[in-house]
Amino acid sequence: MIFKKERKAVAKTMRRLYKQGLTTSSGGNVSLKNEDGFVFITAGQTDKSCIKWQDIVVFDENKKNITPEIKPSMESGMHLKIYDTRKDVFAIVHSHPIFASSFAIAGSIPKTNLSGEARFILGEVSLAEYELMGTESLAKELADKLQNNDVCIMKNHGAISVGKTLFEAFDKIEVLEFTCHLNINSLILNKVNELNDKQIQEIDELKKHKS
């Protein structure tokens, strides 16, 4: 079968999301774009805990599904739209982690100035308005909200991240979930020491030189 290496990488990342408790067995989707413009996306209505490389849909550079025997994720249009908008992005992870989804339900974004790692990995997190799953309106909303950010909370839905690699996109979702948990714990403790403006500027400058 075609593109086995890329499809195995996408399936492995999806299984890792489930194993880490970052999504449900039927929720979330992962994609990868190669240098030739082919996009590999998890299939719809597939058990994400044990998804195999044969369950990864392949779109060619003209957005044609060249694996028609596999039903694409209902969010395929969202992934393709984001790739159109962000030419620097080659991987997308969308999932429903419990703490990040709690922020989605609250319609708010977590503070990323609670730790150096959160600020460095996430930067500023954007917030997307609710749109029905699988629709063009959702695709447009996410493409817009991710133009200047790599991580987004989706109101009443979940979270999404983009990156240059599958690991980078996965790492952002994992750090986002950890950061959302820290935010909630800080409310329980009723005490928080946030990074100051100087410290945030130092982290942002460090990130510029590392990227």
C-alpha positions in Angstrom: 0.0 0.0 0.0 1.2 3.6 -0.7 2.9 5.9 1.8 3.2 3.3 4.5 5.8 5.3 6.5 3.7 8.5 6.7 0.5 6.6 7.5 2.2 4.5 10.2 3.4 7.8 11.8 -0.1 9.2 11.9 -1.7 6.1 13.3 1.0 5.9 16.0 0.4 9.5 17.1 -3.4 8.8 17.2 -2.8 5.7 19.4 -0.5 7.7 21.6 -3.1 10.4 22.1 -5.6 7.8 23.4 -3.0 6.1 25.5 -2.1 9.4 27.2 -5.8 10.0 28.0 -5.9 13.0 25.6 -8.9 11.8 23.7 -11.7 9.2 23.6 -11.7 6.0 21.5 -14.0 7.6 18.9 -12.8 11.3 19.2 -10.1 13.4 17.7 -8.1 13.2 14.5 -4.5 13.6 13.4 -3.0 14.5 10.1 0.4 14.9 8.4 1.4 16.7 5.2 4.5 15.7 3.3 6.8 17.9 1.1 4.8 16.9 -2.0 1.5 18.2 -0.6 0.0 14.8 0.1 -2.1 14.8 3.3 -2.6 11.7 5.6 -5.6 11.9 8.0 -7.1 9.4 10.4 -10.3 7.7 9.2 -13.7 8.4 10.5 -15.7 6.1 12.8 -12.5 4.1 13.7 -11.4 3.0 17.2 -8.6 5.4 17.8 -7.1 3.2 20.6 -6.0 0.6 18.0 -6.0 2.4 14.7 -3.7 1.0 12.1 -1.8 2.5 9.2 -4.3 1.0 6.8 -7.0 3.2 8.4 -5.2 6.4 7.3 -6.8 8.3 4.4 -4.5 9.8 1.7 -5.3 13.0 -0.1 -3.2 14.0 -3.1 -1.9 17.5 -3.7 -5.3 18.3 -5.4 -7.2 17.3 -2.2 -8.5 14.1 -3.9 -9.0 11.1 -1.7 -6.8 8.4 -3.4 -7.9 5.8 -0.8 -11.6 5.9 -1.5 -12.1 2.6 0.2 -11.5 4.4 3.5 -14.0 6.8 5.0 -12.2 10.1 5.9 -12.6 11.8 9.2 -15.5 14.3 9.2 -13.0 16.9 10.1 -10.8 16.3 7.0 -12.0 19.6 5.5 -10.8 21.4 8.7 -7.3 19.9 8.3 -7.1 20.7 4.6 -8.2 24.3 5.2 -5.6 24.9 7.9 -2.9 23.6 5.6 -4.1 26.0 3.0 -3.8 28.9 5.5 -0.6 27.9 7.2 2.0 26.9 4.7 4.5 26.4 7.5 2.4 23.7 9.1 3.0 20.0 8.4 1.1 18.3 11.2 -2.2 18.8 13.0 -3.6 17.2 16.2 -7.2 17.6 17.3 -8.4 16.0 20.5 -10.7 16.2 23.5 -8.5 16.2 26.6 -10.6 16.6 29.8 -9.0 19.7 31.3 -8.6 21.6 28.0 -12.2 20.6 27.1 -13.3 22.0 30.5 -11.9 25.4 29.3 -13.7 24.8 26.0 -17.0 24.4 27.9 -16.2 27.5 30.0 -15.4 29.4 26.8 -12.1 30.6 28.1 -8.4 30.1 27.6 -5.8 29.0 30.1 -3.0 31.3 31.3 0.3 30.2 29.8 2.4 32.4 32.1 2.3 29.9 34.9 5.5 28.1 33.8 8.4 28.6 31.5 7.6 25.4 29.6 4.0 26.5 29.0 5.0 29.9 27.6 7.8 28.4 25.5 5.8 25.6 23.9 2.3 27.2 23.7 2.9 30.9 23.4 -0.6 32.5 23.4 -3.6 30.2 23.1 -6.5 31.4 20.9 -10.2 30.7 21.3 -12.5 29.6 18.5 -16.2 30.1 18.5 -18.5 27.1 18.4 -19.4 25.8 15.0 -21.0 22.5 14.1 -18.4 19.7 13.8 -17.5 18.6 10.3 -18.7 21.9 8.6 -17.1 24.4 6.4 -17.8 27.1 8.9 -15.8 25.2 11.6 -13.0 24.8 9.1 -13.0 28.5 8.3 -13.1 29.5 12.0 -10.2 27.3 12.9 -8.1 28.4 10.0 -8.7 32.0 11.0 -7.9 31.4 14.7 -4.7 29.5 14.0 -3.2 32.1 11.6 -1.1 33.6 14.3 -1.3 30.9 17.0 -0.3 27.3 17.1 -2.8 26.2 19.8 -6.5 26.8 20.0 -9.3 26.0 22.4 -12.5 25.2 20.5 -15.7 26.3 22.4 -17.9 23.4 23.5 -15.7 21.0 21.6 -12.0 20.4 22.4 -8.6 21.6 21.4 -6.3 21.7 18.3 -2.6 22.3 17.7 -0.4 22.6 14.7 3.3 22.1 14.2 6.1 21.3 11.7 6.2 17.7 12.8 3.8 15.2 14.4 5.8 15.3 17.6 5.6 19.1 17.8 1.8 19.1 17.3 1.4 16.3 19.8 3.7 18.0 22.4 1.6 21.2 22.2 -1.6 19.3 23.0 0.0 17.5 25.9 1.5 20.7 27.3 -1.8 22.4 26.8 -3.6 19.8 28.9 -0.9 19.9 31.6 -1.2 23.7 31.6 -5.0 23.7 31.8 -4.7 21.3 34.8 -2.3 23.7 36.5 -4.7 26.6 35.9 -7.5 24.7 37.6 -5.2 23.6 40.5 -4.2 27.2 41.0 -7.8 28.1 41.5 -8.2 25.4 44.0 -5.1 26.5 45.9 -6.3 30.1 45.5 -2.6 31.2 45.0 -0.5 31.6 41.9 2.8 33.1 41.1 2.7 34.2 37.4 5.7 35.0 35.3 6.2 38.7 35.1 6.5 40.7 31.8 10.3 40.6 31.8 10.4 36.8 32.3 7.8 36.3 29.5 9.9 38.6 27.2 13.0 36.5 27.9 11.2 33.3 27.1 9.7 34.7 23.9 13.2 35.9 22.8 14.7 32.5 23.6 12.0 30.9 21.5 12.7 33.2 18.5 16.4 32.1 18.6 15.6 28.4 18.9 13.0 28.3 16.1 
